[in-house]
Amino acid sequence: PDYGGRFEAVYRDLAEKHGVLLYPFFLDGVAARPKLLLDDGMHPNAEGVGVIVTNILPRVEKLITRARDS
């Protein structure tokens, strides 16, 4: 857990340092939920992709706003 926490902090720190948006875990809300995964147990099915899109959309919209304003 200690290593994992320090490893994840690298991405948060870099995002903050460079002023970029970070979506820390692409499969948030999908991973380990068999109903949302293909038979391989790793990749999202169509419903899982829908969850990913819903979760990441606010950050994508924020990124678009930043790009327009710059």
Secondary structure as the mmCIF struct_conf table of DSSP 4:
data_model
#
loop_
_struct_conf.conf_type_id
_struct_conf.id
_struct_conf.beg_label_comp_id
_struct_conf.beg_label_asym_id
_struct_conf.beg_label_seq_id
_struct_conf.end_label_comp_id
_struct_conf.end_label_asym_id
_struct_conf.end_label_seq_id
HELX_RH_AL_P HELX_RH_AL_P1 ASP A 2 HIS A 18
TURN_TY1_P TURN_TY1_P1 GLY A 19 GLY A 19
TURN_TY1_P TURN_TY1_P2 PHE A 26 ALA A 32
HELX_RH_3T_P HELX_RH_3T_P1 PRO A 34 LEU A 36
STRN STRN1 LEU A 37 LEU A 37
TURN_TY1_P TURN_TY1_P3 ASP A 39 ASP A 40
BEND BEND1 GLY A 41 HIS A 43
STRN STRN2 PRO A 44 PRO A 44
HELX_RH_AL_P HELX_RH_AL_P2 ALA A 46 ASP A 69
#
